[in-house]
Each structure stands twice: as structure tokens, then as C-alpha cells.
Amino acid sequence: MIRLAIFDLDGTLIDTPNAIVSGFTDTLAALGAAPRTPAEIRATVGLPLQRAFETLLGPEGRHLVNDAAAHYLEIYRERIVPTAADLVFPGVAEGLARLAGQGVHLAVATNKTTAGAELILDSAGLLERFTQVYGADRVAKPKPDPEVCTTAVKAYGVLPHEAVMVGDTTHDLHAAEAAGIASIAVTYGVQSTEALLKAHPTWCADTFGQVVSHILDP
């Protein structure tokens, strides 16, 4: 029986990847940095913000990383957060309510900062569903390191086989595998089904309804 479900945020609960790509594109342009394709930007979704910009800017643009992160966060607060309620994936609100009603503990594990994650979850009307939000600033090593998963398992007092990580990137799946917990790869987010399958998820889900079914009847 699954007693703890740990959810990624972007691309799993809220359909933010397209908005993130737009925000990154505008940020690079504002700083006069070399443009990157949407595919290149999407490949960094799920990484901590600084690391994402380090990847996109390359060694020659490393001096712009801090400015890029600050500029993007302005876009995030002004453009993405206010629209969060409209970006919640179908079935998420109802699915979380059903899981909570069945006694499943719900947590978020994201490579955003905790404050940034709570801000968009609150705007989306989802924050009250989660008893813990683990941002990258709450662990020494962010996903794909397993620390956030092992931390949550200990905090909730469950056994590894009673927990599952739900996410749309291989960062989530690798973190779960290293922590010894089950994983659900959602195929409607950032990464392709082919890429997700290479990370050997326990289950795959094409909809959030399927996520709920896997958790309640594993």
C-alpha cells in the first residue's frame, strides 16, 4: 500500500513548461545572450535555475548566470504565477483530493526554491493539499540525487516500499530509484515517453487519473 506520494511540480501538476521556455527565451534576449531553441530550453526544465542557465549560457556566458536567474524570476512572478490556476493539468485537483481522502500523505519535491514552489502552488489553488513542499533549498543535493526522497520518507515515517515519486523527467525517476522507492512517469510533461522509459519507472501514466489509480491500486 502506498502511504506517501511525492510529486514533482512543473510538467507534473502544473503545465508550466511552455511558459518557462518563453520566459527563458525572453531572458536570454534581454541579456544579449545567444538564443537557444525551445528544445534546448525544455531539456533544462527540472534542473535548479542556476544550473539551467549555466547549461544554456555555456562557459562563455557564465558571468551572466546570476543576472539571468534574477531576470527570469521577475518574469516568473509577473507572468507565470498569476496564470497558475489556468495551467493546472486536468484531473489534478480532483485526484489530489481523492488521494488525501484515502489517507495518502502528499508532498511536493521540486528543484525550484521552496518559496517559489509555494507561491505558484498557492496561486494554482493546490498548496493546501500538500503537508510538505521540498524545494532545492531544503536539501544539500537536488534531484536527481535521492536526498529529497529519503528525507520525505523519514519525515513521514513510512517505509520505502510505501512511497512513490511522481514526475515527468528522468531527474525524478533517478531520484526515486536511488532512494529505493517506486516511481510513476507522467508522459504528458516535458520529456518523451521514450526518454522516460530508459530510466525504468515502476509505472507510466498518460493522465493524472492514471497516476491516482497506480497509487491507490499499485
C-alpha positions in Angstrom: 0.0 0.0 0.0 1.3 3.5 -0.9 1.1 5.8 2.1 3.2 8.7 0.7 3.1 10.3 -2.8 5.8 12.8 -3.6 5.1 14.9 -6.7 7.3 17.0 -8.9 5.8 20.3 -9.8 6.5 21.7 -13.3 5.1 19.4 -16.0 3.5 17.1 -13.4 1.0 19.1 -11.5 1.0 22.4 -13.5 1.5 22.9 -17.2 4.3 25.4 -16.9 7.0 24.2 -19.4 5.8 26.3 -22.3 5.7 29.4 -20.1 9.1 28.5 -18.8 10.5 28.2 -22.3 9.0 31.6 -23.2 10.5 33.2 -20.0 13.9 31.7 -20.6 13.9 32.9 -24.3 13.0 36.4 -23.3 15.6 36.4 -20.5 18.4 35.3 -22.9 17.3 38.0 -25.4 17.2 40.7 -22.7 20.8 39.9 -21.7 22.0 39.8 -25.3 23.0 36.1 -24.9 23.0 33.7 -27.8 19.5 32.4 -28.4 18.6 28.7 -27.7 16.0 26.6 -29.3 12.8 25.6 -27.4 14.1 22.0 -27.4 17.4 23.1 -25.8 15.5 25.1 -23.1 13.0 22.3 -22.4 15.9 19.9 -21.8 16.9 22.0 -18.8 13.4 22.1 -17.2 13.6 20.3 -13.9 17.2 21.5 -13.2 17.8 24.1 -10.5 17.5 27.5 -12.0 21.2 28.4 -11.8 22.3 25.1 -13.3 19.8 25.5 -16.1 21.2 28.9 -17.1 24.8 27.6 -16.7 23.9 24.9 -19.3 22.2 27.3 -21.7 24.8 30.1 -21.5 27.8 27.8 -21.6 31.3 28.7 -20.3 31.4 32.0 -22.3 28.2 33.2 -20.6 28.9 32.1 -17.1 29.2 35.7 -15.9 25.6 36.2 -16.9 24.1 33.4 -14.8 23.1 35.4 -11.8 21.6 38.2 -13.8 19.7 35.7 -16.0 18.3 33.9 -12.9 17.2 37.3 -11.4 15.6 38.4 -14.7 13.7 35.1 -15.1 12.4 35.2 -11.6 10.8 38.6 -12.3 9.1 37.1 -15.4 8.1 34.1 -13.3 6.4 36.2 -10.7 4.8 38.6 -13.1 3.8 36.4 -16.0 3.6 32.7 -14.8 2.4 32.8 -11.2 -0.8 34.8 -11.9 -1.9 32.3 -14.6 -1.2 29.2 -12.5 -4.8 28.3 -11.9 -5.4 28.0 -15.6 -2.3 25.8 -16.0 -3.2 23.0 -13.6 -3.4 19.7 -15.6 -6.8 18.1 -15.9 -7.7 15.8 -13.1 -5.0 17.1 -10.7 -7.3 18.9 -8.2 -9.8 16.1 -8.1 -7.1 13.5 -8.0 -5.2 15.0 -5.1 -8.5 15.3 -3.1 -9.2 11.7 -3.7 -5.7 10.6 -2.6 -6.0 12.7 0.6 -9.4 11.2 1.2 -7.9 7.8 1.1 -5.3 8.8 3.7 -2.3 9.1 1.4 0.3 11.7 2.5 1.0 14.3 -0.2 4.3 16.2 -0.7 6.0 18.2 -3.4 9.7 17.7 -4.3 10.9 20.3 -6.8 14.2 21.9 -7.9 12.6 25.3 -7.5 13.2 27.1 -4.3 10.6 26.3 -1.6 9.2 29.8 -1.7 8.9 29.8 -5.4 7.1 26.5 -5.4 4.7 27.5 -2.6 4.0 30.7 -4.5 2.8 29.0 -7.6 1.0 26.2 -5.8 -0.9 28.8 -3.8 -1.8 30.7 -7.0 -3.0 27.4 -8.5 -5.2 26.6 -5.5 -3.2 23.5 -4.7 -0.9 24.4 -1.8 -3.3 23.3 0.9 -3.3 19.8 -0.4 0.4 19.3 0.5 1.7 18.9 4.0 5.3 19.4 2.9 6.9 21.3 0.0 10.6 20.4 -0.5 12.4 22.9 -2.6 16.1 22.7 -3.7 17.0 24.9 -0.8 15.8 22.3 1.7 18.3 19.7 0.6 22.1 19.6 0.1 21.8 18.0 -3.3 18.7 18.4 -5.5 17.2 15.8 -7.9 18.4 13.6 -9.4 20.1 13.0 -6.1 17.8 10.8 -3.9 18.1 13.1 -0.8 14.7 14.7 -1.2 13.0 11.3 -1.5 14.8 9.8 1.5 14.2 13.0 3.5 10.5 12.8 2.8 10.3 9.1 3.6 11.9 9.7 7.0 9.8 12.8 7.8 6.6 11.0 7.2 7.7 7.8 9.0 6.9 5.5 6.1 8.9 2.6 4.7 10.5 3.0 1.2 8.1 0.5 -0.3 5.2 2.6 0.9 6.3 5.7 -1.0 6.2 6.8 -4.7 7.7 9.6 -6.6 5.6 11.1 -9.5 7.4 13.1 -12.1 7.8 14.0 -15.8 11.6 13.9 -16.1 14.3 11.4 -15.6 15.6 13.5 -12.7 12.5 12.4 -10.8 12.8 8.8 -11.8 16.5 8.5 -11.0 16.0 10.1 -7.6 13.3 7.6 -6.8 15.3 4.6 -7.9 18.3 5.7 -5.9 16.1 6.2 -2.8 14.6 2.7 -3.2 11.1 3.9 -3.8 8.6 3.3 -6.6 8.1 5.9 -9.4 5.4 7.0 -11.8 6.5 8.7 -15.0 3.9 11.0 -16.4 4.1 11.2 -20.2 2.2 14.5 -20.6 5.1 16.7 -19.3 8.5 17.8 -20.5 10.2 14.6 -21.6 9.2 12.0 -24.2 7.9 8.6 -23.2 11.0 7.0 -24.8 13.3 9.1 -22.6 11.3 8.3 -19.5 11.3 4.5 -20.2 15.0 4.5 -20.3 15.0 5.5 -16.7 13.0 2.4 -15.8 9.9 3.9 -14.0 7.8 1.5 -11.9 4.7 2.7 -13.9 3.8 5.1 -16.6 0.7 7.3 -16.7 -0.7 9.3 -19.6 -3.2 11.2 -17.4 -3.3 12.2 -13.8 -6.3 9.9 -13.3 -3.9 7.0 -14.2 -1.5 8.4 -11.6 -4.1 8.2 -8.9 -5.1 4.6 -10.0 -1.5 3.4 -9.7 -1.1 4.9 -6.2 -4.4 3.5 -4.9 -4.1 0.1 -6.6 -0.4 -0.4 -7.2 
